[in-house]
Amino acid sequence: MDNLDPVAANVLMKAVDFLFGEAKALMEERRQARKERGKDEATPEKQTGTAYTTKEEVEAWQPKSIYLKDFPNEMKHCIAQIEKYRSNKRQIEIRISHLGGAMQAPVSLINDLEAQEESIKEYAQRLKRLFEDVYGHKITIIGLE
């Protein structure tokens, strides 16, 4: 990482923190919310022999130089989109709670909530794929397979 442009290195480290902190937590929150709404996902639980990637592993990898010029803006975009959809999701959740919960809310509002959750997942997956391209390693995180 010492030979990276300081701006690119900073973006990369912030994106690693985001992917393994906030995005991972958002995927867990999504699984719990869907389970409570009776839409349990087919996401496999941690199975014997399945190695999930850790933040420390990614931080120890060296980026491939061919991708270093393009990835900071793409990563910033993914993070901004996740934050936008998370904000939208929170607003919808507040509206649903004011209506008495998911069982009382209109179907269209529940569909909007699920669309926000899917968008968060889509951009988190894009961010994960960017890391895979930058590092040349497969990254496995529950909920982002």
N, C-alpha and C positions, 0 to 999 in steps of 0.2 A: 504493500500500500504506500510505501515511501515514495515510489516513483510516479504516483498519480498526481494529477492536477489537484491542488488543495480543495477547490470548489467541488470537484467530482468526488473526491474522497469523503468530504463532509456530507454530501447528498447521499452517498452510498451508505455511510454509517447511520445516518438518520433513517434511511429507508429500511435498513436491517432492523433497527430498533422498532420501527413502526410495524413491519411485517410480523416480527416475533412477539411483539407486545400487543398493540392495539388490534391489528387485523386478526391475530389468533384469538384474542378475547372476543372480538365481534363474531367470529365463527361459532364459538362456544355459546355465546348469547343467542345467536340465530338458532342453533340446534335446540336449546332449551325452550325458546319461544315457540318454535314449530311443534315441539313435543306437547307443550301446554295447549296448543290449538288443535291437537289431535292429528298433526301432520308430521309424524316422526320420520326423519330422514333415514335413508339406507346407508348412512355414513358408518363404515365399520369402526368398531371400537378398536383400541390398540390390541393387535393380535400378536401371538408369539411369533417371533422371527421378523416382524415388521419393524424396521428401524426408522424412527422419525427424526428428522433433522433438527438440530439444536442451534440456537443463536451463536453459541460459542464455536461450533463447527464452521458456520458460514464466515464468521469473523476471522477464522484462521486461514481461509482459502485466499489464494491470490487471483485477482480478476484477470481475465483474458484481455489483452490490450486492444484487440480489434473492436471491441464494443464500447470502449471507454468514452468516446466522444459523443455518442448519442444517448446513452442511458440516463444521465441526470434529469433531463427535461421530461422524458417518458415516466420516470419514477415519480417526479414531482406531480405530474398530471394524474397518475394513478392515485396517489395519496390525496390530492385535492378532490378527486371524484369520490373517493371513499368517505372523506369528511363531509362532503355535500350530501351524499345519500344517507349518511348516519344522522345528520341534522334533520333531514326530511323524515326519516324513520322515527326519530324522537318526537317530532311534532305530531305525527300520525298516532303514535302511542298515547300521547297526551289526549288527543281527541277521542280515541277509543276508550280511555279510562274515564273520561267525562260522560261517556255514553253508557257506562256500566260494565265495560269489559268487552272482550272479543265475542262473547255470545250475544250481546245486545247491539253491537255495531253493525252497520250496513255491510253487506258483502263487498260492495265497491271499496269501502274503506279498508277492509281486510285485504282485498286484492292489491290496493295501493301499498299497504305495509309489506306484503310479500314481494312486490315488485322492487321496493327499496332494498329489502334483504338480498334479493337476487342480484341487484346491481352492485351492492357491496361485495358480494362473493365474486362476481365477475371481475371487478377491478382488483380485488385481492389476488385472484388467480393470475391476472395479467402481471401484477407486481412480482409474484412468485416466479412466473416464466421469465421475466426480465432478469431476475437474479440467476436463474438457471443458465440463461444465455451469457450473462456477464462472467459467471464463474466456471461454466462448463461442467457443472455437477447437477444431478437431480436433487431437488429439495422436496421432502415429504412432510406435510403438515396436515394434521387431522382436519377435515372439512374443506381442504383445498386441493384434493386429488383430482 
